[in-house]
Amino acid sequence: MRDKELPAMRWFGWMCVPLMVVSIAIGDEAGDRSANHAADAAKHASGPRQLPPGELGRVIKLGREIVLNTSEHPLSKPYVGNALNCTSCHLDGGEHPQAASFLGIATAYPAWSPREQRVVTLQDRSLNCFMRSQNGTRPPLGSEVSVAITAYITWLSTDQPIRQNPNKPLGPRHVPALDAPDQQPSVSRGAVLYADHCASCHADNGLGSDDGPPVWGDESYNDGAGLSRVPKLASWLKVAMPLDDPYLSTAEAFDIAAFVNSHRRPHFELSKHLPAADARGEYNGVSDEGHH
């Protein structure tokens, strides 16, 4: 693991998830669409990206700084309730091609969200991560932190074709679902695997270290985050961990996910993570009057 001030403080921030958290496409049509999307992303992701000039380039750069240092950046820190950064889940500041990648994700929005039961924007999706993966408060729509993050994520989709997603808010490089292993996930097997593969960075007690963020407890993601579900966490672990050398088998990923998610973490209650009504604007396309 790396020091969190480097771009590679890239672990468990979670989906968002949670933007961006690890999700699964529906049906053959979605699978075909994702494959085509991935090909597009690969074609356009080669070569260095150039920031646009002027204020837009500055805001995109600011967004990247916030993604890398979310829990400490002065603009985002007031909205974060744990020790995680966006790049904890979206590795390499979202530029990792597999681990909850931001590459091409802006092309899928606005998208249908089964969880919210409405069409959401990229801004909605990213702000909702503050409530779940970062156990904090949803920043206001149109705030500086909101615009900067989404400007950066949109920039990572430069030159890629728009292909909005009618099934789920997923980009072309979403983490694919793993087939369930033949044996049930085991907390006891996961404990042994965690000690062997994870504790050196995330500590025996799961509360993190200088090399890796907390994976349970008060400073980790809450139980409303996507990765609080064992299958989603297992899918993410399979492509992302151990850092820079993901070699876990499917069964091992499920066992570690079962062990990690067997521990206590904050409980998610929506009302406690929304800002005051006069600072909210609309929540996922519904006016304040529609939420009580």
C-alpha positions in Angstrom: 0.0 0.0 0.0 1.0 3.6 -0.4 0.9 6.8 1.7 -2.5 8.3 1.3 -1.1 11.6 0.0 0.2 9.8 -3.1 -2.2 9.0 -6.0 -2.1 5.4 -5.0 -4.0 5.8 -1.7 -6.3 3.8 -3.7 -8.1 1.2 -1.7 -11.3 0.7 0.0 -13.3 4.1 -0.3 -16.2 2.4 -1.5 -19.3 3.3 -3.8 -19.5 5.2 -3.3 -19.6 3.0 -4.9 -19.7 3.8 -3.4 -19.8 6.2 -7.4 -19.4 4.4 -8.3 -19.4 1.5 -6.3 -19.0 -1.9 -7.7 -22.1 -2.9 -9.5 -23.5 -5.6 -11.8 -25.2 -5.3 -15.2 -28.5 -6.9 -15.9 -29.1 -9.5 -18.6 -27.5 -10.4 -21.9 -28.3 -7.0 -23.5 -26.5 -5.2 -20.7 -23.6 -7.5 -21.0 -23.2 -7.0 -24.8 -23.6 -3.2 -24.2 -20.9 -3.3 -21.6 -18.5 -5.2 -23.8 -18.9 -2.7 -26.6 -18.5 0.1 -24.1 -15.3 -1.4 -22.8 -13.9 -1.6 -26.3 -14.7 2.0 -26.9 -13.1 2.9 -23.6 -9.9 1.0 -24.5 -9.7 2.7 -27.8 -10.0 6.2 -26.4 -8.1 5.7 -23.2 -4.6 5.4 -24.8 -2.3 8.3 -24.7 -1.9 11.2 -22.3 -4.9 13.4 -21.6 -4.5 17.1 -21.9 -6.3 19.4 -19.5 -8.3 22.1 -21.3 -7.1 25.6 -20.8 -8.3 28.2 -18.4 -10.8 27.9 -15.6 -12.2 24.5 -16.8 -8.8 22.9 -16.6 -8.3 24.4 -13.1 -11.6 22.9 -11.9 -10.8 19.5 -13.4 -7.5 19.5 -11.7 -9.2 20.5 -8.4 -11.6 17.6 -8.8 -8.7 15.2 -9.2 -7.1 16.6 -6.0 -10.4 16.1 -4.1 -10.8 12.5 -5.4 -7.3 11.7 -4.2 -7.5 13.4 -0.8 -11.3 13.5 -0.1 -11.1 13.1 3.7 -8.5 15.9 4.1 -9.2 18.4 1.3 -10.7 21.5 2.8 -13.6 21.6 0.2 -14.6 17.9 0.8 -13.6 17.2 4.4 -16.7 18.8 5.9 -18.9 16.2 4.0 -16.8 13.1 4.9 -17.5 11.1 8.0 -14.7 8.6 7.9 -11.0 8.1 6.9 -11.7 7.1 3.3 -11.0 8.9 0.0 -12.7 8.4 -3.4 -9.5 6.8 -4.6 -9.7 4.2 -1.8 -12.3 2.4 -4.0 -11.7 4.0 -7.4 -8.0 3.2 -7.6 -5.5 5.5 -9.1 -7.9 8.4 -8.8 -10.4 6.5 -10.9 -8.0 5.8 -13.7 -7.4 2.1 -12.9 -9.0 0.2 -15.8 -10.7 -2.4 -13.6 -11.1 -1.3 -9.9 -14.3 0.8 -10.0 -12.9 2.7 -12.9 -14.0 6.3 -13.7 -12.8 5.8 -17.3 -15.8 6.4 -19.6 -18.3 6.4 -16.8 -19.8 9.8 -17.7 -21.0 8.4 -21.0 -23.6 6.3 -19.1 -25.4 9.3 -17.4 -28.2 10.3 -16.9 -29.0 6.7 -16.0 -31.8 4.7 -14.4 -31.0 3.8 -10.8 -32.9 0.9 -9.3 -32.0 1.9 -5.8 -33.4 5.4 -6.1 -36.2 4.3 -8.5 -35.6 7.2 -10.7 -33.2 8.6 -13.3 -30.1 10.1 -11.7 -27.3 12.3 -13.0 -23.6 11.8 -12.6 -23.6 14.5 -10.0 -26.4 12.7 -8.0 -24.4 9.5 -8.2 -21.2 10.9 -6.9 -22.8 12.9 -4.2 -24.7 9.9 -2.9 -21.3 8.2 -2.3 -20.5 10.8 0.4 -23.5 9.5 2.3 -22.7 5.8 2.1 -19.1 4.9 1.3 -17.8 7.9 3.2 -20.4 7.9 5.9 -20.8 11.6 5.6 -23.3 14.3 4.4 -24.4 14.7 0.8 -22.8 17.9 -0.6 -25.3 20.4 -2.1 -26.0 20.2 -5.9 -23.9 22.7 -7.7 -21.4 23.2 -4.9 -17.8 23.7 -5.7 -16.9 20.2 -4.5 -19.7 18.7 -6.5 -18.9 20.5 -9.8 -15.1 19.8 -9.5 -15.5 16.0 -8.9 -17.9 15.6 -11.8 -15.8 17.8 -14.1 -12.9 15.5 -13.4 -14.9 12.3 -13.9 -16.4 13.7 -17.1 -13.0 14.7 -18.4 -12.0 11.0 -18.1 -14.7 10.2 -20.7 -13.3 12.6 -23.3 -13.9 11.5 -26.9 -16.0 8.5 -25.9 -19.5 8.0 -27.3 -22.5 8.7 -25.1 -24.5 5.5 -24.4 -26.9 6.1 -21.6 -27.7 3.2 -19.4 -31.4 2.3 -19.0 -30.7 -0.6 -16.5 -28.3 0.6 -13.9 -25.9 3.6 -13.3 -22.9 1.7 -14.6 -20.0 2.8 -16.8 -18.3 0.8 -19.5 -15.6 -0.5 -17.1 -17.9 -1.5 -14.1 -16.6 -4.4 -12.0 -18.2 -7.6 -13.3 -20.1 -9.9 -10.9 -18.4 -13.1 -9.8 -20.2 -16.4 -10.0 -20.9 -17.6 -6.5 -18.3 -20.3 -5.5 -19.4 -23.9 -4.9 -18.9 -23.6 -1.2 -20.6 -21.0 1.0 -18.4 -18.0 2.0 -16.8 -18.6 5.3 -16.0 -16.0 8.0 -13.5 -18.4 9.6 -11.6 -19.1 6.4 -11.8 -15.4 5.6 -10.1 -14.6 8.9 -7.1 -16.7 8.0 -6.9 -15.2 4.5 -7.2 -11.7 5.9 -4.3 -12.3 8.3 -2.2 -13.6 5.4 -3.1 -11.1 2.7 -4.6 -8.0 4.2 -3.6 -7.3 7.8 -0.1 -6.0 6.9 -1.8 -2.9 5.3 -5.1 -2.7 7.1 -4.1 -3.9 10.6 -5.1 -7.0 12.5 -8.0 -5.1 14.0 -9.2 -3.8 10.5 -8.8 -0.2 11.6 -6.2 0.7 9.1 -2.6 1.9 9.2 -0.3 4.3 7.3 -0.3 1.9 4.4 -4.0 1.2 4.1 -7.4 2.6 5.2 -9.8 1.0 7.7 -12.0 -1.8 6.4 -14.4 -1.9 9.3 -15.3 0.2 12.4 -16.3 3.8 12.7 -13.8 5.1 10.1 -14.9 2.8 7.3 -17.9 2.6 4.9 -21.3 2.2 6.5 -23.8 -0.6 5.9 -25.6 1.4 3.2 -22.6 1.3 0.9 -22.5 -1.1 -2.0 -19.5 -2.9 -0.7 -21.2 -3.8 2.5 -22.8 -6.6 0.5 -20.5 -9.7 0.3 -20.9 -10.4 -3.5 -20.1 -6.8 -4.4 -17.1 -6.7 -2.1 -15.8 -10.0 -3.4 -16.1 -8.8 -7.0 -14.1 -5.7 -6.2 -11.4 -7.6 -4.2 -10.9 -10.0 -7.1 -9.8 -7.2 -9.5 -8.2 -4.8 -6.9 -6.5 -6.6 -4.0 -3.8 -7.2 -3.0 -2.8 -3.8 -4.3 -1.0 -4.0 -7.7 -1.0 -7.8 -7.6 -4.6 -9.1 -7.4 -4.2 -12.8 -7.2 -7.1 -14.0 -5.1 -9.3 -16.9 -6.3 -13.0 -16.3 -6.4 -13.5 -18.4 -3.3 -10.8 -16.5 -1.4 -12.4 -13.2 -2.4 -15.8 -14.3 -1.1 -14.3 -15.6 2.1 -12.4 -12.4 2.8 -15.5 -10.3 1.9 -17.6 -12.4 4.4 -15.0 -11.8 7.1 -14.6 -8.1 6.5 -18.3 -7.5 6.4 -19.0 -9.6 9.5 -17.6 -6.7 11.6 -19.3 -3.7 13.0 -19.6 -0.6 10.9 -21.8 2.5 11.0 -25.5 2.0 10.3 -26.9 4.0 7.4 -30.0 6.2 7.9 -30.8 8.5 5.0 -32.1 11.3 7.1 -28.8 11.6 9.0 -26.8 12.0 5.8 -28.8 14.6 3.9 -27.9 18.3 4.4 -30.4 20.7 5.8 -33.4 21.2 3.4 -32.5 24.8 2.6 -29.0 23.6 1.4 -30.2 20.5 -0.5 -31.9 21.8 -3.7 -33.3 18.5 -5.1 -32.4 15.0 -4.0 -32.0 12.7 -7.0 -34.5 14.8 -9.1 -37.1 15.1 -6.3 -37.8 18.3 -4.5 -37.4 18.6 -0.8 -41.2 18.5 -0.3 -41.1 14.9 -1.6 -38.8 13.7 1.2 -39.7 13.5 4.9 
